[in-house]
């Protein structure tokens, strides 16, 4: 049964003779066609988008600012303790002039934290903590995820247009409830 293979096990026998100049008919290679046409089914209509309005978006932004502020506070307390220990190791007191480098570093770090928060969360799933809490999502034209590049462009546009305030207030007048940074990044804020 599992012994050495016998010679006759490997003999190949041709059932039909085949010559090189023999042509195979095209009919033999065709797949059978259907006799009845398939019924055309209509796809269900896409649900109309429900846009996130001004007050929902403003509330989500306030929640996000609170989250970023709490994260920045924790970061600042940890940096302050480390800085204080470092100054004590060199027998230097904490004064206004010794705190200036820490304040500069914390300002830059807090700005980077806020940018990272919004870009990563919007790029990853379209939701920050505030948007998740209020069932909002940032999407592209076909309700797809916007990705990190567009989330970064959206953040830069939002920060650049923030002093005007009109960019965010434009949500009140826009039919699709889009701010100027949404127009620049080709995004929409929708309710789920």
TORKOL-4160 file (C-alpha; in steps of 0.2 Angstrom, whole numbers, padded with zeros to 4 digits, m for minus):
192
<pt num="1" X="0000" Y="0000" Z="0000"/>
<pt num="2" X="0013" Y="0013" Z="0005"/>
<pt num="3" X="0028" Y="0004" Z="m0003"/>
<pt num="4" X="0038" Y="0009" Z="m0018"/>
<pt num="5" X="0028" Y="0014" Z="m0033"/>
<pt num="6" X="0025" Y="0002" Z="m0047"/>
<pt num="7" X="0031" Y="0006" Z="m0064"/>
<pt num="8" X="0013" Y="0004" Z="m0071"/>
<pt num="9" X="0006" Y="0017" Z="m0059"/>
<pt num="10" X="0015" Y="0031" Z="m0069"/>
<pt num="11" X="0011" Y="0026" Z="m0087"/>
<pt num="12" X="0001" Y="0040" Z="m0096"/>
<pt num="13" X="m0011" Y="0034" Z="m0109"/>
<pt num="14" X="m0018" Y="0046" Z="m0121"/>
<pt num="15" X="m0037" Y="0044" Z="m0124"/>
<pt num="16" X="m0037" Y="0054" Z="m0140"/>
<pt num="17" X="m0023" Y="0055" Z="m0153"/>
<pt num="18" X="m0017" Y="0073" Z="m0154"/>
<pt num="19" X="m0007" Y="0080" Z="m0168"/>
<pt num="20" X="0002" Y="0097" Z="m0168"/>
<pt num="21" X="m0007" Y="0104" Z="m0184"/>
<pt num="22" X="m0024" Y="0099" Z="m0177"/>
<pt num="23" X="m0035" Y="0114" Z="m0173"/>
<pt num="24" X="m0047" Y="0114" Z="m0159"/>
<pt num="25" X="m0064" Y="0121" Z="m0163"/>
<pt num="26" X="m0068" Y="0137" Z="m0154"/>
<pt num="27" X="m0085" Y="0130" Z="m0149"/>
<pt num="28" X="m0077" Y="0118" Z="m0137"/>
<pt num="29" X="m0070" Y="0132" Z="m0127"/>
<pt num="30" X="m0085" Y="0143" Z="m0125"/>
<pt num="31" X="m0094" Y="0144" Z="m0109"/>
<pt num="32" X="m0113" Y="0140" Z="m0110"/>
<pt num="33" X="m0123" Y="0156" Z="m0111"/>
<pt num="34" X="m0138" Y="0159" Z="m0100"/>
<pt num="35" X="m0155" Y="0156" Z="m0108"/>
<pt num="36" X="m0164" Y="0169" Z="m0098"/>
<pt num="37" X="m0158" Y="0187" Z="m0094"/>
<pt num="38" X="m0155" Y="0191" Z="m0076"/>
<pt num="39" X="m0168" Y="0203" Z="m0069"/>
<pt num="40" X="m0161" Y="0220" Z="m0066"/>
<pt num="41" X="m0162" Y="0225" Z="m0048"/>
<pt num="42" X="m0161" Y="0242" Z="m0042"/>
<pt num="43" X="m0150" Y="0247" Z="m0028"/>
<pt num="44" X="m0158" Y="0254" Z="m0012"/>
<pt num="45" X="m0156" Y="0273" Z="m0012"/>
<pt num="46" X="m0142" Y="0280" Z="m0002"/>
<pt num="47" X="m0148" Y="0289" Z="0014"/>
<pt num="48" X="m0148" Y="0307" Z="0013"/>
<pt num="49" X="m0134" Y="0315" Z="0023"/>
<pt num="50" X="m0138" Y="0323" Z="0039"/>
<pt num="51" X="m0125" Y="0337" Z="0042"/>
<pt num="52" X="m0119" Y="0342" Z="0059"/>
<pt num="53" X="m0125" Y="0359" Z="0062"/>
<pt num="54" X="m0116" Y="0374" Z="0071"/>
<pt num="55" X="m0122" Y="0371" Z="0089"/>
<pt num="56" X="m0117" Y="0352" Z="0088"/>
<pt num="57" X="m0100" Y="0356" Z="0080"/>
<pt num="58" X="m0097" Y="0370" Z="0093"/>
<pt num="59" X="m0101" Y="0358" Z="0107"/>
<pt num="60" X="m0090" Y="0345" Z="0101"/>
<pt num="61" X="m0076" Y="0358" Z="0099"/>
<pt num="62" X="m0078" Y="0363" Z="0117"/>
<pt num="63" X="m0077" Y="0345" Z="0123"/>
<pt num="64" X="m0062" Y="0342" Z="0112"/>
<pt num="65" X="m0054" Y="0358" Z="0119"/>
<pt num="66" X="m0057" Y="0352" Z="0137"/>
<pt num="67" X="m0049" Y="0335" Z="0133"/>
<pt num="68" X="m0034" Y="0343" Z="0125"/>
<pt num="69" X="m0033" Y="0355" Z="0140"/>
<pt num="70" X="m0033" Y="0341" Z="0152"/>
<pt num="71" X="m0020" Y="0332" Z="0143"/>
<pt num="72" X="m0009" Y="0347" Z="0142"/>
<pt num="73" X="m0011" Y="0350" Z="0161"/>
<pt num="74" X="m0005" Y="0333" Z="0164"/>
<pt num="75" X="0009" Y="0335" Z="0153"/>
<pt num="76" X="0013" Y="0352" Z="0161"/>
<pt num="77" X="0013" Y="0345" Z="0178"/>
<pt num="78" X="0025" Y="0331" Z="0174"/>
<pt num="79" X="0036" Y="0343" Z="0165"/>
<pt num="80" X="0036" Y="0355" Z="0180"/>
<pt num="81" X="0041" Y="0341" Z="0192"/>
<pt num="82" X="0055" Y="0335" Z="0181"/>
<pt num="83" X="0061" Y="0353" Z="0178"/>
<pt num="84" X="0060" Y="0357" Z="0197"/>
<pt num="85" X="0070" Y="0341" Z="0201"/>
<pt num="86" X="0083" Y="0346" Z="0188"/>
<pt num="87" X="0085" Y="0363" Z="0195"/>
<pt num="88" X="0086" Y="0357" Z="0213"/>
<pt num="89" X="0100" Y="0345" Z="0207"/>
<pt num="90" X="0110" Y="0360" Z="0202"/>
<pt num="91" X="0105" Y="0370" Z="0217"/>
<pt num="92" X="0096" Y="0383" Z="0207"/>
<pt num="93" X="0080" Y="0391" Z="0213"/>
<pt num="94" X="0064" Y="0392" Z="0203"/>
<pt num="95" X="0062" Y="0410" Z="0197"/>
<pt num="96" X="0054" Y="0419" Z="0182"/>
<pt num="97" X="0070" Y="0418" Z="0172"/>
<pt num="98" X="0072" Y="0399" Z="0175"/>
<pt num="99" X="0054" Y="0396" Z="0171"/>
<pt num="100" X="0055" Y="0404" Z="0154"/>
<pt num="101" X="0063" Y="0389" Z="0145"/>
<pt num="102" X="0050" Y="0378" Z="0152"/>
<pt num="103" X="0035" Y="0389" Z="0147"/>
<pt num="104" X="0042" Y="0390" Z="0129"/>
<pt num="105" X="0044" Y="0372" Z="0128"/>
<pt num="106" X="0026" Y="0369" Z="0136"/>
<pt num="107" X="0019" Y="0381" Z="0123"/>
<pt num="108" X="0026" Y="0372" Z="0109"/>
<pt num="109" X="0022" Y="0355" Z="0116"/>
<pt num="110" X="0004" Y="0360" Z="0119"/>
<pt num="111" X="0002" Y="0366" Z="0101"/>
<pt num="112" X="0009" Y="0350" Z="0095"/>
<pt num="113" X="m0002" Y="0340" Z="0106"/>
<pt num="114" X="m0018" Y="0349" Z="0100"/>
<pt num="115" X="m0012" Y="0347" Z="0082"/>
<pt num="116" X="m0009" Y="0328" Z="0085"/>
<pt num="117" X="m0025" Y="0326" Z="0093"/>
<pt num="118" X="m0036" Y="0333" Z="0079"/>
<pt num="119" X="m0026" Y="0326" Z="0065"/>
<pt num="120" X="m0024" Y="0308" Z="0072"/>
<pt num="121" X="m0042" Y="0306" Z="0077"/>
<pt num="122" X="m0049" Y="0314" Z="0061"/>
<pt num="123" X="m0038" Y="0304" Z="0050"/>
<pt num="124" X="m0040" Y="0288" Z="0059"/>
<pt num="125" X="m0059" Y="0287" Z="0061"/>
<pt num="126" X="m0066" Y="0304" Z="0058"/>
<pt num="127" X="m0071" Y="0306" Z="0076"/>
<pt num="128" X="m0063" Y="0315" Z="0090"/>
<pt num="129" X="m0069" Y="0313" Z="0108"/>
<pt num="130" X="m0082" Y="0327" Z="0106"/>
<pt num="131" X="m0088" Y="0321" Z="0089"/>
<pt num="132" X="m0089" Y="0303" Z="0096"/>
<pt num="133" X="m0100" Y="0309" Z="0111"/>
<pt num="134" X="m0112" Y="0319" Z="0099"/>
<pt num="135" X="m0112" Y="0306" Z="0085"/>
<pt num="136" X="m0103" Y="0316" Z="0072"/>
<pt num="137" X="m0090" Y="0311" Z="0060"/>
<pt num="138" X="m0079" Y="0320" Z="0047"/>
<pt num="139" X="m0080" Y="0311" Z="0030"/>
<pt num="140" X="m0075" Y="0314" Z="0012"/>
<pt num="141" X="m0086" Y="0316" Z="m0003"/>
<pt num="142" X="m0092" Y="0297" Z="m0003"/>
<pt num="143" X="m0093" Y="0296" Z="0016"/>
<pt num="144" X="m0075" Y="0288" Z="0016"/>
<pt num="145" X="m0062" Y="0290" Z="0029"/>
<pt num="146" X="m0052" Y="0306" Z="0025"/>
<pt num="147" X="m0035" Y="0300" Z="0030"/>
<pt num="148" X="m0021" Y="0309" Z="0039"/>
<pt num="149" X="m0015" Y="0320" Z="0024"/>
<pt num="150" X="m0033" Y="0328" Z="0022"/>
<pt num="151" X="m0035" Y="0329" Z="0041"/>
<pt num="152" X="m0018" Y="0339" Z="0042"/>
<pt num="153" X="m0024" Y="0350" Z="0029"/>
<pt num="154" X="m0040" Y="0353" Z="0038"/>
<pt num="155" X="m0031" Y="0357" Z="0054"/>
<pt num="156" X="m0019" Y="0369" Z="0046"/>
<pt num="157" X="m0034" Y="0378" Z="0037"/>
<pt num="158" X="m0044" Y="0379" Z="0053"/>
<pt num="159" X="m0030" Y="0386" Z="0063"/>
<pt num="160" X="m0026" Y="0399" Z="0049"/>
<pt num="161" X="m0044" Y="0404" Z="0047"/>
<pt num="162" X="m0048" Y="0404" Z="0066"/>
<pt num="163" X="m0044" Y="0423" Z="0069"/>
<pt num="164" X="m0057" Y="0427" Z="0056"/>
<pt num="165" X="m0071" Y="0418" Z="0065"/>
<pt num="166" X="m0081" Y="0419" Z="0049"/>
<pt num="167" X="m0074" Y="0403" Z="0043"/>
<pt num="168" X="m0082" Y="0393" Z="0057"/>
<pt num="169" X="m0098" Y="0404" Z="0057"/>
<pt num="170" X="m0100" Y="0400" Z="0039"/>
<pt num="171" X="m0108" Y="0384" Z="0045"/>
<pt num="172" X="m0123" Y="0394" Z="0050"/>
<pt num="173" X="m0126" Y="0400" Z="0032"/>
<pt num="174" X="m0120" Y="0385" Z="0022"/>
<pt num="175" X="m0133" Y="0373" Z="0015"/>
<pt num="176" X="m0121" Y="0358" Z="0019"/>
<pt num="177" X="m0116" Y="0365" Z="0036"/>
<pt num="178" X="m0098" Y="0366" Z="0030"/>
<pt num="179" X="m0085" Y="0378" Z="0037"/>
<pt num="180" X="m0071" Y="0386" Z="0026"/>
<pt num="181" X="m0058" Y="0373" Z="0032"/>
<pt num="182" X="m0071" Y="0360" Z="0026"/>
<pt num="183" X="m0071" Y="0367" Z="0009"/>
<pt num="184" X="m0053" Y="0368" Z="0008"/>
<pt num="185" X="m0050" Y="0350" Z="0014"/>
<pt num="186" X="m0065" Y="0343" Z="0004"/>
<pt num="187" X="m0073" Y="0336" Z="0020"/>
<pt num="188" X="m0091" Y="0336" Z="0028"/>
<pt num="189" X="m0096" Y="0334" Z="0046"/>
<pt num="190" X="m0111" Y="0322" Z="0046"/>
<pt num="191" X="m0122" Y="0315" Z="0060"/>
<pt num="192" X="m0123" Y="0296" Z="0062"/>
